[in-house]
Amino acid sequence: MKFRFAKKDDTALILHLIKELASYENMLDEVISDEDTLKEWIFDKQKAEVIFVMEDEKEVGFALFFHNFSTFLGRAGIYLEDLFVLPEFRGRGYGKALLKRLASIAIERGCGRLEWWCLDWNKPSIDFYLSLGAVPMSDWTTYRITGDTLRKMAEM
């Protein structure tokens, strides 16, 4: 399988795939990102990376990821924000290939882990991740502060 890292002129495609993923997750109304914002944060500020999996020169899936840091390991890890394969290309090994490529990138960069979140209702993805040996982190709860609450906290 072929992979390629996204370039700035791929921004429209990245946004399209993000929206496809959000639609699958029944969260399309939550996507407020636009091309300018993605260009700024992915390419200008280099806060995330995108890799595509290809079939005959066509991008059929993507992974958007960035580095996090584990104080316990004393090294960076890779956090997978989004993994998506177009519906008509599922079941052909593209998702597994993307995860294998991310694992290789993590090893090449000396990272200590590869991690991600998955929606609790997404049984097909959960089963897929478990089949690869991924371990759910059931002892942890994710917390989030956004919007007005984030602004208010910053003013405290």
GUPA-865198 format. One record per residue: chain; x, y, z of N, C-alpha, C, CB in turn; residue number from 0. Coordinates in steps of 0.02 Angstrom, whole numbers, plus 32768, in hexadecimal, padded with zeros to 4 digits. Glycine has a CB too. Layout:
{site A, {X, Y, Z}, {X, Y, Z}, {X, Y, Z}, {X, Y, Z}, NUM} ...
//
This chain:
{site A, {802A, 7FC5, 8000}, {8000, 8000, 8000}, {802C, 803E, 8000}, {7FD1, 8000, 803C}, 0} {site A, {8013, 8071, 7FE0}, {8038, 80B0, 7FDC}, {801A, 80E2, 800D}, {8037, 80CC, 7F94}, 1} {site A, {8046, 810A, 8028}, {8033, 8140, 8056}, {8055, 8180, 803F}, {8047, 812F, 80A0}, 2} {site A, {8038, 81B7, 8052}, {8059, 81F7, 8047}, {8043, 8228, 807D}, {804B, 8213, 8000}, 3} {site A, {8072, 8253, 8090}, {8062, 8288, 80BF}, {803F, 82C0, 809A}, {80A2, 82A2, 80E3}, 4} {site A, {800F, 82DF, 80BB}, {7FEA, 8316, 809E}, {8016, 8353, 8095}, {7FAD, 8327, 80C9}, 5} {site A, {8005, 8379, 8061}, {8024, 83B9, 8053}, {7FEE, 83EF, 805B}, {8045, 83BB, 800C}, 6} {site A, {8004, 842D, 805E}, {7FD6, 8464, 8069}, {7F9D, 8465, 8036}, {7FFC, 84A6, 8066}, 7} {site A, {7FAB, 8453, 7FF8}, {7F76, 8454, 7FC5}, {7F45, 841A, 7FCC}, {7F94, 8454, 7F80}, 8} {site A, {7F4E, 83EF, 7FFE}, {7F1E, 83B9, 800D}, {7EEA, 83CF, 8040}, {7F44, 837C, 8027}, 9} {site A, {7EEB, 840D, 8055}, {7EC0, 8424, 808C}, {7E76, 8417, 807D}, {7ECB, 846E, 8099}, 10} {site A, {7E5F, 8425, 8041}, {7E18, 8419, 8030}, {7E07, 83CF, 8037}, {7E08, 8431, 7FE8}, 11} {site A, {7E34, 83A3, 8022}, {7E28, 835B, 8028}, {7E26, 8346, 8072}, {7E5F, 8334, 8003}, 12} {site A, {7E53, 8362, 809A}, {7E54, 8352, 80E1}, {7E12, 8366, 8101}, {7E8F, 8375, 8104}, 13} {site A, {7DFB, 83A2, 80F2}, {7DBB, 83B9, 810E}, {7D82, 838D, 80F7}, {7DAE, 8402, 80FB}, 14} {site A, {7D83, 837A, 80B8}, {7D4F, 834D, 809E}, {7D4E, 830B, 80C5}, {7D5A, 833F, 8053}, 15} {site A, {7D88, 82ED, 80D0}, {7D8C, 82AE, 80F4}, {7D78, 82B6, 813D}, {7DD2, 8290, 80EF}, 16} {site A, {7D8A, 82EE, 815C}, {7D74, 82FB, 81A0}, {7D28, 82FD, 81A3}, {7D92, 833F, 81BA}, 17} {site A, {7D09, 831E, 8173}, {7CC0, 8322, 8171}, {7CA0, 82DE, 8164}, {7CA9, 8353, 813C}, 18} {site A, {7CC0, 82B5, 813B}, {7CA7, 8270, 812F}, {7CA9, 8248, 8170}, {7CD1, 824D, 80F8}, 19} {site A, {7CE0, 824E, 8195}, {7CE6, 822D, 81D6}, {7CB1, 8246, 8206}, {7D2C, 8237, 81F3}, 20} {site A, {7CA9, 8287, 820A}, {7C77, 82A4, 8237}, {7C31, 828D, 8225}, {7C7B, 82F1, 8235}, 21} {site A, {7C23, 8287, 81E6}, {7BE2, 826E, 81D0}, {7BD8, 8226, 81E7}, {7BDB, 8273, 8183}, 22} {site A, {7C0A, 81FC, 81E0}, {7C07, 81B7, 81F7}, {7BFB, 81B4, 8242}, {7C49, 8192, 81E6}, 23} {site A, {7C19, 81E3, 8267}, {7C12, 81E4, 82B0}, {7BD4, 820A, 82C7}, {7C50, 8203, 82CF}, 24} {site A, {7BA9, 821F, 8298}, {7B6E, 8247, 82A7}, {7B7F, 8287, 82CC}, {7B3D, 821E, 82D1}, 25} {site A, {7BB6, 82A7, 82B8}, {7BCE, 82E3, 82D9}, {7BDE, 831B, 82A7}, {7C0C, 82D3, 8303}, 26} {site A, {7BC3, 8317, 826B}, {7BD3, 8347, 8237}, {7BC4, 838F, 824D}, {7BAD, 8337, 81F7}, 27} {site A, {7B8F, 8398, 8274}, {7B7C, 83DB, 828A}, {7BB0, 83F9, 82BB}, {7B38, 83D9, 82AC}, 28} {site A, {7BDE, 83D1, 82D3}, {7C12, 83E9, 8301}, {7C51, 8401, 82DD}, {7C24, 83B3, 8333}, 29} {site A, {7C56, 83F4, 829C}, {7C92, 8409, 8276}, {7C8D, 8453, 8267}, {7C99, 83DF, 8235}, 30} {site A, {7CB9, 847A, 8285}, {7CBC, 84C2, 8277}, {7CFD, 84D4, 8254}, {7CB4, 84EA, 82B8}, 31} {site A, {7D28, 84A4, 824C}, {7D68, 84AF, 822B}, {7D5D, 84C4, 81E2}, {7D94, 846F, 822E}, 32} {site A, {7D8D, 84EA, 81C9}, {7D8B, 84FD, 8182}, {7DD2, 84F6, 8166}, {7D71, 8547, 817A}, 33} {site A, {7DD9, 8500, 8125}, {7E1A, 84F6, 8105}, {7E50, 8525, 8121}, {7E14, 8501, 80BA}, 34} {site A, {7E3F, 8563, 812C}, {7E71, 8592, 8146}, {7E8B, 857D, 818A}, {7E54, 85D9, 814A}, 35} {site A, {7E5E, 8567, 81B6}, {7E71, 8551, 81F9}, {7E9E, 8513, 81F4}, {7E33, 8542, 8224}, 36} {site A, {7E8A, 84E3, 81CA}, {7EB3, 84A6, 81C2}, {7EF8, 84B7, 81A6}, {7E8F, 8474, 8194}, 37} {site A, {7EFB, 84E2, 8175}, {7F3C, 84F6, 8158}, {7F69, 8514, 818F}, {7F33, 8529, 811F}, 38} {site A, {7F4C, 8540, 81B6}, {7F72, 8561, 81EB}, {7F8E, 852F, 821D}, {7F47, 8595, 820E}, 39} {site A, {7F63, 8504, 8237}, {7F77, 84D8, 826F}, {7F9D, 849A, 8258}, {7F3B, 84C3, 8295}, 40} {site A, {7F8D, 847F, 821E}, {7FB0, 8443, 8207}, {7FF1, 8455, 81E4}, {7F84, 841A, 81D7}, 41} {site A, {7FEF, 8486, 81B8}, {802A, 8493, 818E}, {8054, 84CF, 81A5}, {8013, 849F, 8147}, 42} {site A, {8035, 8507, 81B7}, {805C, 8540, 81CC}, {8079, 8537, 8212}, {8031, 8580, 81CA}, 43} {site A, {804F, 8524, 8242}, {8066, 851A, 8287}, {8080, 84D3, 8293}, {802D, 8528, 82B8}, 44} {site A, {8074, 84A6, 8264}, {808C, 8461, 8267}, {807A, 843E, 82A9}, {80D7, 845E, 825E}, 45} {site A, {803A, 8444, 82BC}, {8021, 8426, 82FA}, {8004, 83E1, 82EF}, {7FEE, 8452, 8319}, 46} {site A, {7FFB, 83CC, 82B1}, {7FE1, 838A, 82A1}, {7FFD, 8375, 825D}, {7F93, 8389, 82A2}, 47} {site A, {7FF6, 8335, 824F}, {800B, 831A, 820F}, {7FD3, 82EF, 81F4}, {804D, 82F0, 8215}, 48} {site A, {7FD2, 82E8, 81B2}, {7FA0, 82BE, 8191}, {7FC4, 8291, 8161}, {7F6A, 82E9, 816C}, 49} {site A, {7FB1, 8251, 8163}, {7FCB, 8220, 8133}, {7F8F, 8201, 8110}, {7FF6, 81EA, 8156}, 50} {site A, {7F95, 81F9, 80CE}, {7F62, 81D9, 80A6}, {7F77, 8193, 8093}, {7F53, 8203, 8066}, 51} {site A, {7F46, 8166, 808E}, {7F52, 8125, 8070}, {7F34, 8129, 802A}, {7F33, 80EA, 809B}, 52} {site A, {7F57, 810C, 7FFA}, {7F46, 8115, 7FB4}, {7F32, 80D3, 7F92}, {7F81, 8134, 7F8F}, 53} {site A, {7F05, 80D9, 7F62}, {7EF6, 80A3, 7F34}, {7EF8, 80C1, 7EEF}, {7EB0, 8080, 7F43}, 54} {site A, {7F27, 80AA, 7EC6}, {7F2D, 80C3, 7E82}, {7F2E, 8110, 7E7F}, {7EF4, 80A9, 7E57}, 55} {site A, {7F59, 812E, 7EA7}, {7F62, 8176, 7EA9}, {7F26, 819C, 7EC5}, {7F71, 818F, 7E64}, 56} {site A, {7EF5, 817A, 7EE2}, {7EBC, 819A, 7F01}, {7EC1, 8192, 7F4C}, {7E79, 817C, 7EE6}, 57} {site A, {7EB4, 81C9, 7F70}, {7EB4, 81C7, 7FB9}, {7E72, 81A6, 7FCF}, {7EBB, 8210, 7FD7}, 58} {site A, {7E78, 816C, 7FF1}, {7E3C, 8147, 8005}, {7E33, 8147, 8051}, {7E41, 80FF, 7FED}, 59} {site A, {7E62, 8163, 8075}, {7E5D, 8168, 80BD}, {7E93, 8196, 80D8}, {7E62, 8123, 80DE}, 60} {site A, {7E8B, 81A9, 8117}, {7EBD, 81D6, 8134}, {7EC2, 81CA, 817F}, {7EAC, 821F, 8126}, 61} {site A, {7EFA, 81E0, 819A}, {7F04, 81E3, 81E2}, {7F20, 8228, 81F1}, {7F35, 81A9, 81FB}, 62} {site A, {7F02, 8249, 8222}, {7F1B, 8289, 823B}, {7F36, 827C, 8281}, {7EE3, 82C0, 823A}, 63} {site A, {7F74, 8290, 828D}, {7F94, 8280, 82CC}, {7FC3, 82B8, 82E2}, {7FBB, 823E, 82C8}, 64} {site A, {7FD7, 82B5, 8321}, {8007, 82E5, 833C}, {802B, 82C4, 8375}, {7FE3, 8327, 8353}, 65} {site A, {8060, 82E5, 838C}, {8087, 82CA, 83C4}, {806A, 82E2, 8406}, {80D1, 82DE, 83BD}, 66} {site A, {8067, 82B5, 8435}, {8059, 82C6, 847B}, {8098, 82B3, 84A3}, {8018, 82A2, 8496}, 67} {site A, {8094, 82B6, 84E4}, {80CF, 82A6, 850C}, {80BB, 8280, 854A}, {80F5, 82E6, 851E}, 68} {site A, {80E0, 824C, 8559}, {80D6, 8225, 8596}, {810E, 8234, 85C7}, {80D2, 81D9, 8587}, 69} {site A, {80FC, 8252, 85FF}, {812F, 825E, 8632}, {8148, 821D, 8650}, {8114, 828B, 8669}, 70} {site A, {811D, 81EB, 8654}, {8131, 81AA, 8670}, {8164, 8187, 8643}, {80F4, 817D, 867B}, 71} {site A, {815A, 818C, 8601}, {8189, 816D, 85D2}, {81C4, 819B, 85C4}, {8166, 815C, 8591}, 72} {site A, {81BA, 81DC, 85D0}, {81EF, 820C, 85C2}, {81FA, 8218, 8578}, {822E, 81F5, 85E1}, 73} {site A, {81C7, 820C, 8550}, {81CD, 8216, 8508}, {818A, 8224, 84E8}, {81ED, 81D8, 84E8}, 74} {site A, {818D, 823A, 84AB}, {814F, 8249, 8486}, {812C, 8208, 8472}, {815F, 8273, 8448}, 75} {site A, {80ED, 8211, 8462}, {80C4, 81DD, 8444}, {80A0, 81FB, 8409}, {8092, 81BE, 8477}, 76} {site A, {807C, 81D1, 83E6}, {8051, 81E9, 83B0}, {8009, 81E1, 83C6}, {805F, 81C3, 836D}, 77} {site A, {7FE4, 8218, 83BF}, {7F9D, 8216, 83CC}, {7F78, 8219, 8389}, {7F87, 8250, 83FC}, 78} {site A, {7F51, 81E7, 837C}, {7F2A, 81E3, 833E}, {7EE7, 8206, 834A}, {7F1F, 8198, 8328}, 79} {site A, {7EDE, 823F, 832B}, {7EA0, 8265, 8333}, {7E68, 8248, 8307}, {7EAB, 82AF, 8322}, 80} {site A, {7E78, 823B, 82C8}, {7E46, 8222, 8299}, {7E64, 81EB, 826E}, {7E2B, 825A, 826D}, 81} {site A, {7E3D, 81B7, 8264}, {7E4C, 8182, 8234}, {7E0C, 8175, 820E}, {7E67, 8140, 8259}, 82} {site A, {7E11, 8178, 81CB}, {7DD4, 816F, 81A4}, {7DE6, 8152, 8160}, {7DAF, 81B3, 819B}, 83} {site A, {7DBE, 8122, 814B}, {7DC2, 8104, 8108}, {7D7E, 810E, 80E7}, {7DD7, 80B8, 810B}, 84} {site A, {7D7F, 8125, 80AA}, {7D40, 812F, 8085}, {7D19, 80ED, 8085}, {7D4E, 8147, 803C}, 85} {site A, {7CD7, 80F1, 808D}, {7CAD, 80B5, 8094}, {7CB8, 8081, 805D}, {7C65, 80C8, 8096}, 86} {site A, {7CBE, 8098, 8020}, {7CC5, 8069, 7FE8}, {7D08, 8045, 7FE6}, {7CBA, 808D, 7FA7}, 87} {site A, {7D37, 8059, 8012}, {7D79, 803A, 8014}, {7D85, 8014, 8055}, {7DAF, 806E, 800C}, 88} {site A, {7D52, 8010, 8080}, {7D5A, 7FEC, 80BF}, {7D5D, 7FA0, 80B3}, {7D20, 7FFD, 80EF}, 89} {site A, {7D7C, 7F7E, 80E3}, {7D82, 7F35, 80DE}, {7DBA, 7F1E, 80B1}, {7D42, 7F19, 80C6}, 90} {site A, {7DE4, 7F4B, 809B}, {7E1B, 7F3A, 806E}, {7E5F, 7F42, 8090}, {7E19, 7F66, 8030}, 91} {site A, {7E5F, 7F50, 80D1}, {7E9E, 7F55, 80F6}, {7EBC, 7F9A, 80FB}, {7ECF, 7F28, 80D7}, 92} {site A, {7E98, 7FCD, 80E3}, {7EB4, 8011, 80E4}, {7EB9, 802D, 812B}, {7E8A, 803F, 80BA}, 93} {site A, {7E87, 8020, 8155}, {7E8B, 8038, 819A}, {7EC4, 8018, 81BF}, {7E49, 802A, 81BE}, 94} {site A, {7ECC, 7FD7, 81B8}, {7F03, 7FB4, 81D8}, {7F46, 7FCE, 81BD}, {7EFD, 7F68, 81CD}, 95} {site A, {7F49, 7FDA, 817C}, {7F87, 7FF4, 815F}, {7F99, 8038, 817B}, {7F81, 7FF7, 8112}, 96} {site A, {7F67, 8063, 8184}, {7F74, 80A5, 81A1}, {7F8F, 809E, 81E8}, {7F35, 80D0, 81A2}, 97} {site A, {7F70, 8073, 8210}, {7F89, 8069, 8255}, {7FCF, 804C, 8256}, {7F59, 803C, 827C}, 98} {site A, {7FDD, 801C, 8229}, {8020, 8000, 8225}, {8053, 8036, 8211}, {8022, 7FC6, 81F2}, 99} {site A, {803F, 8062, 81E3}, {806D, 8098, 81CE}, {8079, 80C8, 8208}, {8050, 80BD, 8191}, 100} {site A, {8044, 80D8, 822E}, {804D, 8103, 8268}, {807A, 80E2, 829D}, {8009, 8115, 8287}, 101} {site A, {8072, 80A1, 82A7}, {809E, 807D, 82D5}, {80E6, 8081, 82BE}, {8088, 8033, 82DB}, 102} {site A, {80F1, 807B, 827D}, {8135, 8081, 8262}, {8151, 80C7, 826C}, {8135, 8070, 8217}, 103} {site A, {8127, 80FA, 8262}, {813D, 813F, 826C}, {814F, 8148, 82B6}, {8106, 8171, 8257}, 104} {site A, {8126, 812D, 82E3}, {8134, 8132, 832B}, {8177, 8113, 833B}, {80FC, 8112, 8354}, 105} {site A, {8184, 80D8, 8321}, {81C4, 80B6, 832E}, {81FE, 80DD, 8310}, {81C3, 806E, 8310}, 106} {site A, {81F6, 80F5, 82D1}, {822B, 811B, 82B0}, {823D, 815A, 82D8}, {8215, 812F, 8269}, 107} {site A, {820B, 8179, 82F7}, {8216, 81B7, 831B}, {8226, 81AC, 8365}, {81D8, 81E2, 8316}, 108} {site A, {822B, 816E, 837A}, {823D, 815E, 83BF}, {8204, 8169, 83F1}, {8277, 8188, 83D4}, 109} {site A, {81C8, 8169, 83D9}, {818D, 8174, 8404}, {817F, 8136, 842F}, {814F, 8186, 83DA}, 110} {site A, {8160, 8142, 8468}, {8152, 810C, 8496}, {810D, 80ED, 848F}, {8159, 8124, 84DA}, 111} {site A, {80DF, 810D, 846A}, {809C, 80F2, 8464}, {8077, 8112, 842A}, {8075, 80FB, 84A5}, 112} {site A, {8043, 80EF, 8416}, {8012, 8107, 83E6}, {7FCF, 80FF, 8407}, {8016, 80E1, 83A0}, 113} {site A, {7FA8, 8135, 840C}, {7F68, 8131, 842E}, {7F34, 815B, 840B}, {7F6E, 8146, 8476}, 114} {site A, {7EF4, 814C, 841B}, {7EBC, 816F, 83FD}, {7E7E, 8162, 8428}, {7EB0, 8158, 83B4}, 115} {site A, {7E49, 8187, 8418}, {7E08, 817C, 8438}, {7DDA, 815D, 8405}, {7DEA, 81BF, 8454}, 116} {site A, {7DA7, 813B, 841D}, {7D73, 8120, 83F1}, {7D30, 8129, 8413}, {7D81, 80D4, 83E1}, 117} {site A, {7CFF, 813D, 83ED}, {7CBC, 8145, 8409}, {7CA2, 8102, 8423}, {7C8C, 8161, 83D4}, 118} {site A, {7C82, 8104, 845D}, {7C6A, 80C6, 847E}, {7C3A, 809E, 8454}, {7C49, 80D8, 84BF}, 119} {site A, {7C13, 80BE, 8429}, {7BE1, 809B, 8401}, {7BFE, 807C, 83C2}, {7BA9, 80CB, 83EE}, 120} {site A, {7C3C, 808C, 83B1}, {7C59, 8078, 8371}, {7C76, 8031, 8375}, {7C8F, 80A9, 835B}, 121} {site A, {7C4A, 8000, 837B}, {7C5E, 7FBA, 8385}, {7C8A, 7FA0, 834B}, {7C21, 7F8F, 838C}, 122} {site A, {7C7B, 7FB0, 830C}, {7CA7, 7F96, 82D7}, {7CF0, 7FAD, 82E0}, {7C8E, 7FAD, 8293}, 123} {site A, {7CF9, 7FED, 82F3}, {7D3D, 8006, 82FD}, {7D5C, 7FE8, 833C}, {7D3D, 8052, 8302}, 124} {site A, {7D35, 7FE2, 8371}, {7D4F, 7FC4, 83AF}, {7D67, 7F7D, 83A2}, {7D19, 7FC5, 83E6}, 125} {site A, {7D3E, 7F56, 837F}, {7D51, 7F11, 836F}, {7D90, 7F0F, 8345}, {7D18, 7EED, 834A}, 126} {site A, {7D95, 7F3D, 8315}, {7DD0, 7F41, 82EB}, {7E0E, 7F51, 8314}, {7DC6, 7F77, 82B5}, 127} {site A, {7E09, 7F83, 8341}, {7E43, 7F95, 836A}, {7E58, 7F5C, 8398}, {7E34, 7FD4, 8392}, 128} {site A, {7E27, 7F3B, 83B6}, {7E36, 7F02, 83E2}, {7E58, 7ECA, 83BB}, {7DF6, 7EE8, 8403}, 129} {site A, {7E44, 7EC0, 837D}, {7E63, 7E8A, 8354}, {7EAC, 7E98, 8346}, {7E3C, 7E82, 8312}, 130} {site A, {7EC0, 7ED8, 834A}, {7F05, 7EEB, 833E}, {7F2F, 7EEA, 837E}, {7F08, 7F30, 831F}, 131} {site A, {7F0F, 7EDC, 83B7}, {7F33, 7ED9, 83F6}, {7F30, 7F1A, 841D}, {7F7A, 7EC8, 83E9}, 132} {site A, {7F07, 7F4A, 8407}, {7EFF, 7F89, 842D}, {7EDC, 7F7A, 846E}, {7ED8, 7FBE, 8404}, 133} {site A, {7EED, 7FA0, 84A1}, {7ED1, 7F96, 84E4}, {7EA9, 7FD4, 84F8}, {7F09, 7F88, 8518}, 134} {site A, {7E69, 7FCB, 850A}, {7E42, 8005, 8521}, {7E5B, 801D, 8565}, {7DF7, 7FF4, 8525}, 135} {site A, {7E5C, 805E, 856D}, {7E74, 807C, 85AB}, {7E38, 8089, 85D8}, {7E9D, 80BE, 859E}, 136} {site A, {7E1C, 8055, 85F5}, {7DDD, 805A, 861A}, {7DE4, 807E, 865D}, {7DC1, 8016, 8625}, 137} {site A, {7E21, 8086, 8676}, {7E2B, 80A7, 86B7}, {7E2F, 80F3, 86B1}, {7E6A, 808D, 86D7}, 138} {site A, {7E28, 810D, 8675}, {7E30, 8155, 866A}, {7DF0, 8173, 8650}, {7E6A, 8161, 8638}, 139} {site A, {7DE2, 81B1, 8663}, {7DA9, 81D6, 864A}, {7DC3, 8215, 8628}, {7D77, 81E8, 8683}, 140} {site A, {7DAA, 8222, 85ED}, {7DBF, 825D, 85C8}, {7D97, 829A, 85E0}, {7DB5, 8253, 857C}, 141} {site A, {7DB8, 82D0, 85EB}, {7D99, 830F, 85FE}, {7DA8, 8343, 85C8}, {7DB1, 8328, 8644}, 142} {site A, {7D7A, 8372, 85BF}, {7D82, 83A5, 858C}, {7D64, 83E7, 85A3}, {7D62, 838E, 854A}, 143} {site A, {7D87, 841C, 8593}, {7D6D, 8460, 859E}, {7D72, 8484, 855B}, {7D96, 8486, 85D7}, 144} {site A, {7D3A, 84A1, 8544}, {7D38, 84C4, 8504}, {7D0E, 8503, 850A}, {7D1C, 8496, 84CD}, 145} {site A, {7D0F, 8529, 84D4}, {7CE2, 8562, 84CC}, {7CE4, 8594, 8505}, {7C9D, 8549, 84C5}, 146} {site A, {7CA8, 85A7, 851D}, {7CA3, 85D9, 8552}, {7CC4, 85C2, 8593}, {7C5A, 85E9, 8560}, 147} {site A, {7CBF, 8583, 85A1}, {7CDF, 8569, 85DF}, {7D2B, 8571, 85DA}, {7CCC, 851E, 85EA}, 148} {site A, {7D47, 8564, 85A0}, {7D8F, 856C, 8596}, {7DA2, 85B6, 859E}, {7DA4, 8552, 8550}, 149} {site A, {7D7C, 85E2, 857F}, {7D8B, 862A, 8585}, {7D85, 8642, 85CD}, {7D5B, 8653, 8558}, 150} {site A, {7D52, 862B, 85F1}, {7D49, 863F, 8636}, {7D82, 8626, 8662}, {7D06, 8625, 8651}, 151} {site A, {7D98, 85E8, 8655}, {7DD0, 85CD, 867C}, {7E0F, 85F6, 8670}, {7DDB, 8584, 866A}, 152} {site A, {7E1A, 860A, 8632}, {7E56, 8631, 8623}, {7E56, 8675, 8646}, {7E5B, 863C, 85D8}, 153} {site A, {7E1A, 868E, 8657}, {7E14, 86CF, 8678}, {7E18, 86C9, 86C4}, {7DD3, 86F0, 8664}, 154} {site A, {7E16, 868D, 86E0}, {7E17, 8683, 8729}, {7E57, 869C, 8747}, {7E0D, 8639, 873A}, 155} 
//
